[in-house]
Amino acid sequence: MDAISDACRAVFDESTGQGKLFIGFSGGLDSSVMLHALAWNSGDSKERLIAVHVDHGLADASTRWRDHCERVAVESGVAFVSHALALEPGSNMEARARAARYQIFTRVLNEGGLLLLAHHRDDQLESVLLHLFQGRGLFGMPKRRALGQGMLLRPLLERSRAELEHYASHHGLQWIEDASNTDRAMDRNYLRHEILPGLRRRFENLEDRLDQVLRQTRGTEQALLKSLDLDRNPLPLATLERLSQEAATAVLRRWLGRQSRAARVSEGALADFLTQLGAAADRQPVLETPSGSLRRYRDDVYFVASMPRLELEYPLQPPCVLKLPHGELVVASASEDSGAAAASSLVIGVRGSLLVAFTNRLESAARMAVGGLGRRPRELMRESGLPPWERDRHPLLFDDTGLIAIPNVAVRDGSEVGSDRRYRIDWQPFDRRPTDRFREDDAR
């Protein structure tokens, strides 16, 4: 059995219970080989496979390419979906197309699962050199990392392009040749066609040497990141204040990359934001990125992800878990045998129906009795430490009597008096969830 088939078979062995397997399928050599190897070695798991094609709309043949990809997927017995981009003409098209593509991939993983991309060892070498020449550091593409609510995996990252070509020839595969891949005006193509051939002739086993350097760099960085606890959001200002400007900028970039792959900003913008962090306490420095914003509040720096528009209200039928774009509201039975509860959970008594709403209902519920006093919800949220931008999107719970609770913040006095049901509520915002996954900055 060949190494490519072994790598793809391992995907099924290692992803048991992880839901759907989405294949990024452009129709080129790399993704065609991966789709074929996955379908060929899927056994009883083929129904888990979904080929995801992104039509960038940048080539006259894009519709024909999409049709080709659908035909190949169907003939392989793999489900197929296509997403079309509508990119505006302009500069930096390669980077904008990549960012838009990953936004689609993130949405695909809305309910979890695994996204499989066909990057290989030659791609890795190009990425390392590209990052180095752009002054962005010495790092490559990780084989596995978090993406959206799921994971991204590159099962062929240790295989060479020559191996993929041999596999495709052996199995008689047909694939799309994109003429733009020879356009030397693009940095990656220039490296591939002009620089790397000479480097390979000059330095024997170039990929092996760079792999060794990457492993050493990655080990050092992992130890540093673990010591700084950069998986948390927010990031304490104290973590940055004890570092030099240069070191603080580097740490802020790595932390930002762990919060969102698409949150790319220039070195100058990060340095300027760091300078603003020393502003007076009543100031609120903000740095916008393509996928959210960096903000300071009190003694912390937050990454605030961009979010789709919320509905005016969401009816609940507890016990249940309400999944919102920015978090999950858990409404569980408050009975004694309901198991261990989160430290932030509160118990409420409900009369009649129950629903979640946001600031659109604040005017009709301007105050809530807490501690014997009529308190404004915004005031309660501020006192609990909620940053200003979270107060508008923090869920509010209403029953037939009005506003009864602000999850993780406060419950109305006497909410259980005359209630017909009791529940334990806990709000779990996605951008505050701790994670132990190591994620690296990724250029593709």
ZARONU-784495 format. One record per residue (C-alpha): residue in one letter; x, y, z. Coordinates in steps of 0.1 Angstrom, whole numbers, plus 5000, padded with zeros to 4 digits. Example, Ala and Ser with C-alpha at 12.3 -4.5 7.8 and 13.67 -1.06 7.14 Angstrom:
2
REC|A|5123|4955|5078
REC|S|5137|4989|5071
//
This chain:
444
REC|M|5000|5000|5000
REC|D|5013|5035|4991
REC|A|5020|5063|5016
REC|I|4992|5085|5003
REC|S|4966|5058|5009
REC|D|4980|5051|5043
REC|A|4978|5088|5052
REC|C|4942|5090|5041
REC|R|4932|5058|5057
REC|A|4946|5071|5090
REC|V|4921|5101|5088
REC|F|4892|5077|5093
REC|D|4910|5059|5121
REC|E|4918|5091|5140
REC|S|4885|5110|5134
REC|T|4860|5085|5149
REC|G|4832|5105|5165
REC|Q|4843|5138|5150
REC|G|4814|5142|5125
REC|K|4816|5150|5088
REC|L|4849|5151|5068
REC|F|4849|5181|5045
REC|I|4873|5179|5016
REC|G|4886|5212|5002
REC|F|4883|5203|4965
REC|S|4896|5227|4939
REC|G|4899|5201|4912
REC|G|4937|5205|4909
REC|L|4962|5177|4912
REC|D|4966|5179|4950
REC|S|4930|5178|4960
REC|S|4921|5153|4932
REC|V|4946|5129|4947
REC|M|4933|5134|4982
REC|L|4896|5130|4973
REC|H|4904|5098|4953
REC|A|4925|5083|4981
REC|L|4899|5092|5008
REC|A|4870|5078|4987
REC|W|4891|5047|4978
REC|N|4900|5040|5015
REC|S|4868|5051|5032
REC|G|4852|5017|5037
REC|D|4819|5021|5055
REC|S|4826|5058|5062
REC|K|4821|5072|5027
REC|E|4789|5089|5039
REC|R|4810|5111|5061
REC|L|4828|5127|5031
REC|I|4816|5160|5016
REC|A|4836|5177|4988
REC|V|4836|5215|4992
REC|H|4844|5235|4961
REC|V|4850|5273|4963
REC|D|4843|5291|4930
REC|H|4864|5322|4931
REC|G|4849|5336|4899
REC|L|4883|5349|4888
REC|A|4887|5328|4857
REC|D|4866|5325|4826
REC|A|4866|5287|4831
REC|S|4855|5287|4867
REC|T|4820|5274|4859
REC|R|4835|5246|4839
REC|W|4859|5238|4867
REC|R|4830|5236|4892
REC|D|4811|5212|4869
REC|H|4843|5191|4866
REC|C|4846|5189|4904
REC|E|4810|5179|4909
REC|R|4813|5152|4883
REC|V|4844|5138|4899
REC|A|4829|5138|4933
REC|V|4797|5121|4922
REC|E|4816|5095|4903
REC|S|4836|5088|4935
REC|G|4804|5085|4955
REC|V|4812|5116|4976
REC|A|4786|5144|4984
REC|F|4794|5177|4967
REC|V|4787|5213|4977
REC|S|4799|5245|4960
REC|H|4802|5281|4973
REC|A|4807|5311|4950
REC|L|4828|5341|4959
REC|A|4820|5377|4948
REC|L|4853|5394|4951
REC|E|4857|5431|4941
REC|P|4885|5439|4916
REC|G|4916|5454|4932
REC|S|4950|5448|4947
REC|N|4962|5419|4968
REC|M|4937|5396|4952
REC|E|4955|5365|4962
REC|A|4953|5373|4999
REC|R|4917|5385|4997
REC|A|4906|5353|4979
REC|R|4924|5332|5005
REC|A|4907|5351|5034
REC|A|4873|5347|5018
REC|R|4879|5310|5011
REC|Y|4887|5304|5048
REC|Q|4856|5323|5059
REC|I|4836|5298|5039
REC|F|4855|5269|5054
REC|T|4849|5283|5089
REC|R|4811|5285|5082
REC|V|4812|5249|5068
REC|L|4825|5239|5102
REC|N|4797|5257|5121
REC|E|4786|5225|5137
REC|G|4821|5209|5140
REC|G|4837|5183|5119
REC|L|4871|5181|5101
REC|L|4882|5201|5071
REC|L|4908|5182|5050
REC|L|4932|5203|5028
REC|A|4956|5187|5004
REC|H|4987|5208|5010
REC|H|5019|5188|5007
REC|R|5056|5190|5016
REC|D|5065|5212|4986
REC|D|5038|5237|4997
REC|Q|5053|5237|5032
REC|L|5087|5246|5019
REC|E|5072|5275|4998
REC|S|5053|5287|5029
REC|V|5083|5288|5051
REC|L|5104|5308|5026
REC|L|5075|5331|5017
REC|H|5070|5340|5054
REC|L|5107|5345|5058
REC|F|5111|5368|5028
REC|Q|5080|5388|5039
REC|G|5096|5394|5073
REC|R|5068|5375|5091
REC|G|5090|5349|5109
REC|L|5101|5314|5104
REC|F|5071|5291|5106
REC|G|5052|5267|5084
REC|M|5017|5253|5080
REC|P|5006|5231|5109
REC|K|4993|5197|5101
REC|R|4963|5201|5124
REC|R|4948|5232|5140
REC|A|4914|5245|5152
REC|L|4891|5262|5127
REC|G|4857|5275|5136
REC|Q|4839|5249|5157
REC|G|4859|5221|5141
REC|M|4894|5212|5131
REC|L|4916|5216|5100
REC|L|4938|5187|5090
REC|R|4964|5184|5062
REC|P|4969|5146|5059
REC|L|4994|5149|5030
REC|L|5017|5175|5045
REC|E|5045|5150|5048
REC|R|5042|5137|5012
REC|S|5059|5153|4982
REC|R|5044|5166|4950
REC|A|5063|5139|4931
REC|E|5045|5113|4952
REC|L|5011|5129|4944
REC|E|5020|5130|4907
REC|H|5029|5093|4908
REC|Y|4997|5084|4925
REC|A|4976|5104|4900
REC|S|4994|5087|4871
REC|H|4990|5052|4885
REC|H|4953|5057|4890
REC|G|4947|5075|4858
REC|L|4933|5107|4874
REC|Q|4923|5138|4855
REC|W|4927|5172|4871
REC|I|4924|5210|4863
REC|E|4955|5229|4854
REC|D|4950|5266|4864
REC|A|4971|5288|4842
REC|S|4974|5313|4870
REC|N|4998|5289|4888
REC|T|5025|5299|4864
REC|D|5020|5337|4869
REC|R|5054|5349|4882
REC|A|5037|5381|4894
REC|M|5024|5362|4924
REC|D|5050|5357|4951
REC|R|5043|5320|4957
REC|N|5046|5312|4920
REC|Y|5078|5333|4917
REC|L|5093|5312|4946
REC|R|5081|5279|4930
REC|H|5094|5285|4895
REC|E|5123|5309|4899
REC|I|5139|5305|4933
REC|L|5133|5269|4945
REC|P|5148|5251|4915
REC|G|5181|5268|4921
REC|L|5180|5262|4958
REC|R|5173|5225|4954
REC|R|5202|5222|4930
REC|R|5225|5240|4954
REC|F|5215|5224|4987
REC|E|5209|5187|4990
REC|N|5178|5175|5010
REC|L|5166|5211|5013
REC|E|5132|5200|5026
REC|D|5148|5178|5053
REC|R|5170|5207|5065
REC|L|5141|5231|5068
REC|D|5119|5204|5085
REC|Q|5146|5201|5112
REC|V|5147|5239|5117
REC|L|5109|5241|5119
REC|R|5108|5214|5146
REC|Q|5134|5232|5167
REC|T|5116|5265|5163
REC|R|5082|5250|5170
REC|G|5095|5233|5202
REC|T|5110|5266|5215
REC|E|5078|5285|5206
REC|Q|5055|5260|5222
REC|A|5074|5263|5255
REC|L|5073|5301|5253
REC|L|5035|5302|5245
REC|K|5028|5277|5273
REC|S|5046|5299|5298
REC|L|5027|5330|5287
REC|D|4993|5311|5286
REC|L|4984|5327|5252
REC|D|4953|5304|5248
REC|R|4933|5327|5270
REC|N|4910|5355|5259
REC|P|4913|5381|5273
REC|L|4950|5385|5276
REC|P|4962|5403|5308
REC|L|4979|5436|5301
REC|A|5006|5426|5326
REC|T|5018|5399|5301
REC|L|5027|5426|5276
REC|E|5038|5453|5300
REC|R|5068|5434|5312
REC|L|5082|5429|5277
REC|S|5101|5452|5253
REC|Q|5082|5468|5225
REC|E|5095|5444|5199
REC|A|5088|5413|5221
REC|A|5054|5426|5231
REC|T|5045|5431|5194
REC|A|5056|5395|5186
REC|V|5036|5381|5216
REC|L|5005|5401|5206
REC|R|5007|5388|5170
REC|R|5010|5352|5182
REC|W|4981|5356|5206
REC|L|4960|5372|5180
REC|G|4968|5343|5156
REC|R|4956|5318|5182
REC|Q|4923|5337|5185
REC|S|4916|5340|5148
REC|R|4934|5328|5117
REC|A|4919|5357|5096
REC|A|4929|5384|5121
REC|R|4959|5397|5102
REC|V|4973|5432|5108
REC|S|5005|5450|5100
REC|E|5035|5453|5123
REC|G|5029|5491|5125
REC|A|4993|5487|5134
REC|L|5001|5463|5163
REC|A|5029|5486|5175
REC|D|5005|5516|5174
REC|F|4978|5496|5193
REC|L|5004|5487|5220
REC|T|5012|5524|5224
REC|Q|4975|5531|5229
REC|L|4972|5505|5257
REC|G|4990|5530|5280
REC|A|4962|5556|5275
REC|A|4940|5567|5304
REC|A|4916|5542|5319
REC|D|4885|5560|5304
REC|R|4898|5555|5268
REC|Q|4890|5524|5248
REC|P|4917|5516|5222
REC|V|4904|5496|5193
REC|L|4923|5478|5164
REC|E|4900|5465|5137
REC|T|4910|5433|5118
REC|P|4892|5413|5090
REC|S|4876|5389|5114
REC|G|4871|5411|5145
REC|S|4887|5437|5167
REC|L|4913|5441|5194
REC|R|4901|5461|5224
REC|R|4913|5471|5259
REC|Y|4890|5470|5289
REC|R|4902|5476|5324
REC|D|4934|5455|5327
REC|D|4929|5431|5298
REC|V|4931|5430|5260
REC|Y|4903|5412|5242
REC|F|4898|5398|5208
REC|V|4862|5404|5198
REC|A|4851|5383|5169
REC|S|4828|5397|5142
REC|M|4794|5383|5145
REC|P|4763|5378|5123
REC|R|4732|5398|5131
REC|L|4712|5383|5160
REC|E|4675|5377|5158
REC|L|4652|5398|5180
REC|E|4643|5368|5202
REC|Y|4648|5331|5205
REC|P|4621|5310|5221
REC|L|4633|5282|5244
REC|Q|4619|5248|5252
REC|P|4640|5237|5282
REC|P|4659|5217|5291
REC|C|4679|5227|5260
REC|V|4711|5242|5247
REC|L|4705|5273|5226
REC|K|4734|5277|5200
REC|L|4739|5313|5191
REC|P|4766|5328|5167
REC|H|4787|5339|5197
REC|G|4780|5312|5224
REC|E|4758|5286|5239
REC|L|4731|5291|5265
REC|V|4726|5259|5286
REC|V|4692|5256|5303
REC|A|4692|5224|5325
REC|S|4669|5210|5351
REC|A|4677|5224|5386
REC|S|4669|5190|5403
REC|E|4695|5177|5427
REC|D|4705|5149|5404
REC|S|4713|5172|5375
REC|G|4750|5167|5380
REC|A|4779|5192|5386
REC|A|4770|5227|5375
REC|A|4793|5254|5362
REC|A|4805|5279|5388
REC|S|4788|5307|5368
REC|S|4754|5290|5366
REC|L|4723|5305|5382
REC|V|4689|5289|5392
REC|I|4657|5305|5379
REC|G|4620|5299|5384
REC|V|4599|5301|5352
REC|R|4563|5310|5348
REC|G|4548|5303|5314
REC|S|4570|5304|5283
REC|L|4607|5312|5282
REC|L|4627|5332|5256
REC|V|4660|5349|5250
REC|A|4662|5385|5238
REC|F|4688|5412|5237
REC|T|4688|5450|5241
REC|N|4657|5455|5220
REC|R|4637|5444|5251
REC|L|4655|5466|5276
REC|E|4632|5496|5273
REC|S|4602|5475|5283
REC|A|4622|5460|5312
REC|A|4643|5490|5323
REC|R|4648|5477|5358
REC|M|4651|5443|5375
REC|A|4647|5438|5413
REC|V|4681|5426|5426
REC|G|4691|5427|5462
REC|G|4659|5447|5471
REC|L|4667|5474|5446
REC|G|4655|5482|5411
REC|R|4686|5478|5390
REC|R|4691|5485|5353
REC|P|4704|5455|5333
REC|R|4733|5475|5318
REC|E|4744|5485|5353
REC|L|4744|5450|5365
REC|M|4764|5438|5335
REC|R|4789|5465|5340
REC|E|4793|5457|5377
REC|S|4798|5420|5368
REC|G|4828|5430|5346
REC|L|4812|5425|5312
REC|P|4831|5447|5287
REC|P|4809|5474|5270
REC|W|4807|5457|5236
REC|E|4794|5424|5252
REC|R|4765|5441|5269
REC|D|4745|5446|5237
REC|R|4748|5409|5228
REC|H|4746|5393|5262
REC|P|4714|5371|5264
REC|L|4685|5382|5286
REC|L|4659|5357|5298
REC|F|4622|5365|5299
REC|D|4592|5345|5310
REC|D|4555|5355|5311
REC|T|4562|5379|5339
REC|G|4590|5398|5322
REC|L|4628|5399|5326
REC|I|4638|5373|5351
REC|A|4676|5368|5346
REC|I|4708|5379|5330
REC|P|4728|5346|5327
REC|N|4761|5345|5346
REC|V|4752|5380|5361
REC|A|4720|5381|5381
REC|V|4685|5367|5388
REC|R|4655|5388|5397
REC|D|4645|5387|5433
REC|G|4617|5362|5440
REC|S|4618|5347|5405
REC|E|4611|5313|5420
REC|V|4580|5325|5439
REC|G|4550|5310|5422
REC|S|4571|5295|5395
REC|D|4560|5262|5379
REC|R|4595|5251|5368
REC|R|4631|5256|5380
REC|Y|4662|5256|5357
REC|R|4699|5261|5360
REC|I|4712|5285|5334
REC|D|4748|5290|5322
REC|W|4760|5312|5293
REC|Q|4792|5300|5276
REC|P|4806|5326|5251
REC|F|4827|5310|5224
REC|D|4855|5336|5226
REC|R|4861|5330|5263
REC|R|4863|5292|5261
REC|P|4897|5279|5272
REC|T|4915|5257|5247
REC|D|4946|5234|5249
REC|R|4950|5232|5211
REC|F|4982|5246|5197
REC|R|4976|5267|5167
REC|E|5002|5283|5145
REC|D|4999|5313|5122
REC|D|4990|5299|5087
REC|A|4995|5315|5054
REC|R|4971|5294|5034
//
